[in-house]
Amino acid sequence: MLDALQAQIPAPALAHFLRLIAQGRKGVGLVQHGVCSGCHLRLPAGTASLLAKSDDLHLCENCGCYLLLPADEVPLAGARTAPVATAVRRPRKTAQPVAA
């Protein structure tokens, strides 16, 4: 059964995971509130948002473990977030020519 499951995992990902385990480190770290449970460091905001939106494998930049977002941290598909405020550029004031 274990061999059948290992056959479904890409070889480079499995090799990296087994190497981490052989070194006595965590192979997978849960991301809770933007913090990796493998090294307890805060992840960049971009990495944390990618975890919620993609199905790709992501590695922690610090400890190298695979990152997993728990089900309670995944935003709901239909949930709306607050709109992001955008800055409005005002035209520059140009110097008025001085009449002589």
C-alpha positions in Angstrom: 0.0 0.0 0.0 2.8 2.4 0.9 4.6 1.6 -2.4 1.4 2.4 -4.3 1.1 5.8 -2.6 4.8 6.6 -3.1 4.4 5.8 -6.9 1.9 8.7 -7.1 4.3 11.3 -5.7 6.8 12.9 -8.1 10.3 11.5 -7.6 12.0 14.9 -6.7 9.4 15.8 -4.2 9.5 12.4 -2.5 13.4 12.4 -2.5 13.4 15.9 -0.8 10.8 14.8 1.8 12.7 11.6 2.6 16.0 13.5 2.9 14.4 15.9 5.4 13.1 13.0 7.5 16.4 11.2 7.4 18.0 14.4 8.8 15.6 14.3 11.7 13.7 17.4 10.5 10.0 17.9 9.7 9.0 17.1 6.2 5.8 19.1 6.2 5.1 22.2 8.2 1.6 23.6 8.8 1.1 27.3 8.2 -1.0 28.8 11.0 -1.6 32.5 11.1 1.2 32.9 8.5 3.9 31.1 10.6 5.6 27.9 9.5 5.4 25.2 12.2 8.7 23.7 11.1 10.9 26.7 12.0 8.4 29.0 13.7 9.2 31.9 11.5 6.6 34.2 9.8 6.3 33.6 6.0 6.2 36.4 3.5 2.7 37.5 2.8 3.0 36.5 -0.9 3.9 32.9 0.0 1.0 32.6 2.5 -1.4 33.9 -0.1 -0.1 31.5 -2.8 -0.8 28.6 -0.5 -4.4 29.5 -0.4 -4.8 30.0 -4.1 -2.8 27.3 -5.8 -2.4 23.5 -5.8 1.4 23.6 -6.3 4.0 22.4 -3.7 5.6 25.2 -1.8 8.7 25.1 0.4 9.5 27.2 3.4 12.4 29.5 2.5 14.0 29.0 5.9 13.8 25.4 6.9 13.0 23.8 3.5 9.9 21.8 4.6 6.8 21.5 2.4 4.1 23.9 3.5 0.6 22.9 4.1 -2.3 25.2 4.9 -4.8 23.6 7.3 -8.5 23.4 6.3 -9.5 26.0 8.9 -7.0 28.5 7.4 -8.2 28.1 3.8 -10.6 31.0 2.8 -13.9 30.0 1.5 -14.3 30.1 -2.2 -17.4 32.4 -2.1 -16.2 34.5 0.7 -15.6 38.1 -0.2 -12.8 40.1 1.3 -12.9 43.8 2.0 -12.1 45.9 -1.0 -8.5 47.2 -1.2 -8.3 50.9 -1.1 -6.3 52.4 -4.0 -4.5 55.7 -4.0 -5.8 58.4 -6.3 -3.2 60.5 -8.0 -3.9 64.1 -8.0 -2.4 66.2 -10.8 0.7 68.1 -9.9 0.4 71.8 -9.3 2.6 73.6 -11.7 4.2 76.9 -11.0 2.2 79.8 -12.4 4.3 82.3 -14.5 4.8 85.6 -12.7 3.6 88.6 -14.6 6.2 91.4 -14.8 
